[in-house]
């Protein structure tokens, strides 16, 4: 089975712009979670989607949003980019039936905001 | 309340030695404690996980020890190998329905010398 794929892998944007990141989960997985990884704050939960509905949300400003499509693919959008948004954005997928299931992470999208 | 504290920040071990990484949590609602391993350029990968109804879980050279009363858990890597050199994250999640939200520790960079 193919793993979690994320596109693009690298992205450079300037302050004020917006960006959309994409995540394709493992086939059959219906839950997709997003995390932000930075050297200073570590890995922080952004949100989780299941069956096209946001099921849980972390403590991030409204500039961070996401959505999930009927095929379980998910996108994450960050509007009005700030320098502090530079990070590795990771998505993780799981079957979605149990909170205790393994989450499988993709390789991430590295975003640099100049 | 949601924090997971991890130590040490970095660890250098000789090949064949034992690597020990410790984590502590405050939220008594946490009931699932996975450990993730991350190599440079890759997303985190689940290594081993434990629930608080057991005090120890072993998988190959990796062992989790769990102390519910102290709200602490640790990862032991026996016979450490250079290929184990990676960043290790402890994590926790709590009972909030079926939602998934992992709270991660700050990470430990392990270097195993040949």
Interface residues (C-beta under 8 A of the other chain):
Chain A: X4 X31 X33 X35 X42 X43 X44 X45 X48 X50 X55 X56 X58 X90 X92 X94 X96 X97 X98 X99 X100 X101 X102 X103 X104 X105 X106 X107 X108
Chain B: X32 X34 X36 X41 X42 X43 X44 X45 X46 X49 X51 X89 X91 X93 X95 X96 X97 X98 X99 X100 X101 X102 X103 X104 X105 X106 X107
